[in-house]
Amino acid sequence: MIPLSVLDLSPIPEGSDAGHALRNSLSLARHVEALGYRRYWMAEHHNLPGIASAATAVALAHIGAGTSTITIGAGGVMLPNHAPLLIAEQFGTLAALHPGRVELGLGRAPGSDQITARAMRRTLQSGGDDFPQDVIELMGYFQPAEPNQAVQAVPGAGLDVPIWILGSSTYGAQLAAMLGLPYAFASHFAPGYMMHAASIYREKFRPSAQLASPHIIFGVNVVAAETDAEARFLFSSVQQSFLNIRRGRPAKLPPPVPDMDSRIDRHGRAMLDDALSCAIVGGPDTVRRGLEEFVQRTGADGLMVTANIYDHAARLRSFEILAEVHGGMKRAA
């Protein structure tokens, strides 16, 4: 079976705060490291009360210092918000502290609304249109410095931090293919273009020094519990959170509620069906069947699993059940 990895937004539950959320993230990272998960990514989002991973490199430093073997990385850094040199220095610092354990996923979206993007960058003159050039510039900073090179990333130069391209449309697929980079598709919240983007990436891929053949991982929400009913109850926090964001009312991660389906109107149901159609929610047998179907349908080289569960103990148990199911599938294979 393909490897499992974790995408963590460091969710801030109602009644809690960012510090507690980040400590929970370290607890989760240690937990999944012991369970054999491949990598642990954190994502850059801004001005969202329920997400604590805005300063992604700082959050990853916290995770890296508290773990020992699991690969850590960004899934991703929203490059239009930053000068490529600064990101090279940040992730060069992480790579210097944790050799061989750091990788960098790059996204083209701002990870925020336009007002917040303006507050971060002061000007929107540079943005998504410059993304390919910024990626190439950033990759250059990780190469060994040339004699008399005017600008170097220190730390960063010569560390060759692996780069991934993230996407939720065909744009990132085309760029990742052109540059010969691994690709991560955001099917955990935008599955509409999933199969089309994967097809474009595989068909147009050009081998590079980093990667000889196409390699694609897919984001997927997995909420596992002892029973289907319990998992659906826990998943209601994810559903509420998505509806809040899509309706322009972002908030902290709400507690789960019973009988969520009866609380959703027709428009809300359409939004959830669009955003969360790839979610796998249930007890062990349901999760196993969902994993098998998703992998068969996508031909995934890896899964990037996210689970914003209100209760931290239940979140740890969800990733544990998934690892148990995955281990059983590997033995059966």
Helices and strands as residue ranges (DSSP letters): E 4-8, H 18-35, E 39-42, H 56-66, E 71-78, G 79-81, H 84-97, E 102-107, H 114-121, G 128-130, H 131-141, E 163-167, H 170-179, E 183-185, G 191-193, H 194-204, E 216-224, H 228-246, G 260-263, H 266-275, E 280-282, H 284-298, E 302-306, H 312-332
